């Protein structure tokens, strides 16, 4: 309860809790030895996730040996009973939070060699959302020195394309966000092959992105980054292939983007929330992304 307190009070409490030298190592021991007490593990993981709202605490958690290993052990533990499956979900949430805007933690995660398992987990209904969130953060914050390891994410392209086209809500949101990261590692020919094998054209992807923007005429709390991710992906598609500019223009993208400008909200400005308080503001506003997309449409 103390760790999850919102506002300025919560910030001070999280700092004080994380500065206690036994806090994180004791939580790690509960993760390591508490398999018979999944509810206790869940509470411990939620403490880590709350503490990770503060940058200094995030680094302390990452620097405590074995924390990431134990979180992955729980996240991928298929033997956990169905009634306790939520402990696996919160383990994924903690991993995603600890990787957010932390190059050092991203490097620690990559050293654990769990990258391929995360890609495979994208197809798991229980793990898919958080696996995608972890992969987004690894691709975004690891740095160019990890390029060779991260380019393996290309293997996820078929799953991502299908999710963008046919899923809804949270899984669709994170897959659109992951799609922008994955496509940066792919050549035009590689993308063409993936789309052909899925029986989908780039024009159909463009049409789907516009349909998503129309569906979410106003930002929603359950998927606050949906429109941001869609616009980022559309920008990538237009920059990568000039023919896509005409496609988006013919589909009425300019009008849709104008409507987005009229309904932008602070809800879309942050990467995570503690209650109604936003944390980790995006570098680019939705408005600036829309303006970039509109400029491309004028080419």
Secondary structure by P-SEA (a helix, b strand, c coil): cccccccaaaaaaaaaaaaccaaaaaaaaaaacccccaaaaaaaaaaaaaaaccaaaaaaaaaccaaaaaaaaaaaccccccccaaaaaaaaaaaaaaacccaaaaaaaaaacaaaaaaaaccccccaaaaaaaaaaaaccccccccccccccccaaaaaaaaacccccaaaaaaaaaaaaaaaaccaaaaaaaaaaacccaaaaaaaaaaaaaaaccccccccaaaaaaaaaaaaaaaacaaaaaaaaaaaaaaaaaaaaacccccccccccccccccccccccaaaaaaaaaaaaac
